[in-house]
């Protein structure tokens, strides 16, 4: 599939937006900002979850900006941000009352989700195929 110039631009905008949002949250996570401590304390994951998710988000941001690893970065950021969105919807709430964020963190999570998903769709030809070496398979999957 030939990519048009506009799709390339959209792809880079999505990649940059995802990386910038993920990277800007690292300051809050790694410095134990009250917002981050509140979130991960509420989830029962303070401090390991806060630091661990920060490390994973740093890796995802680097991977999504590197052309050879863009699909891995998009997939990783999609996985991490899905966890954040589920946490907001089930335990934290859309707006965090003690830190008075008016839903901004949830909105940023949704932006990262949409941008990561868009990046995966735009780079779907680069997603490694799963190779199954199943003897006698009748599923139509070509045996390698």
N, C-alpha and C positions, 0 to 999 in steps of 0.2 A: 504494500500500500504506500503510495507516494504521499508524503506529508506536505501540506501546503504551508506557506509562510505564516499564515494566521494561526494554524494549529501549533506550530513551533513556538510562536510568541505566547500563546495561551499556556502551553506546556511550561515554558520558563517562568511565566508569572506565577503559576501554581506551585512550581518547585521553590521559587524564591519566597513566596508567601508562607509556605509550610516551614521552610528552614528558618526564616526570620522569627516566626511565632514560637517555634520550638526553642530556638536559641535564646530569645529574650526571656523565656520562663526559667532558663537555667540559673540566672542570677538569683531569682527568688528561691529556687530550690536549694542551691548550694550555699546560700548565705542564711538559710533558716528564717526567711521572712515570715512574719506572723500569718500571712495568708496561706503559705505552703504548710506551715506547721499545723494550722487549724485543719486544713483539708486532710492531711495524712493522719493527724490524731483522730479525727472523726472516723476515718476509715480503719483505724487501728493498725496503721502501717508506719508510724513515725518512729525513728528517722529512716529506717531501711528502705521503705517504699518511696520516700521523697528522694533520697539520694540515688537509689536504683533506677527510678523512672527518669531522673535527670540524666544519668549516664546513657540509658537507652535512647532518650530523645536526642542527645548529642550525637550518638552514632547514626541515628536516622537522618538527622540534618546533614551530616557529612555525606552519607550515602546518596541522599536525594539530589545533592548538588553535583555529584560526580557522574558524568555521562555513562560510564560503564556499569554503574551500580544503582542507577536511578530507580529501577523497579524494586530492588531490595529496600532502598530507603523509603519509597512510597508504601510498600507493604508493611514495613516495620512501623512507620509513623501511623498508618491506618490502624494497626493492631493496638498500639499504645493509646491512641486518641479514642478508639472505640471503648477501651476500658475507662477512660476519663468521662466520656459521655454517659456510659452506663452508671458510673459512680454518681454523677450529677443527678441522673433521673431516679436512682433508687435510694440513695443515702444522703447526698449533700444538698440537693435541691438546685434549681436553676440559678437562683441568686443566693449568694452566701451571706447569711444575715450578720454574722459577727465581723466580717471584713468589709461589708457594705459595697459589694462589687456590682450590684444591679444586673447581674447576669452576664457581665463582660467575659469572664473566664469561660462560661458555657458557650457563648457566641464565638469566641476564638477557637474553642474545640471543634465546633461545627465547621468553621472555615477550614481548619486543618483537615478535617474528615473529607469535606467536599474536594479540596485541592489535592489531597492524596489519592482519592478515588479517581479524580479526573486524570491525574498523572499516570495512574496504572492503566486506565483505559487508553490514553494516548500512546502509551508504550507497551501495549499488550503483545505486540509482536516480539518484544524482548523478554517476555516472561518465560523462564526455562520450563520446558515441558517435563512432565513427570514420566519417567521411563519405568515401565513395569516389565519385568521379565517373567511373566507368569506362564508356565508351561500349560498348553492346552486351553488357553483362554478363548472364550467364545464371545467376548464382549466387543470385539472389533478393534481392540487396542493392538496396535502392531507390536509384536514381540521384538525386543532388541537383543 
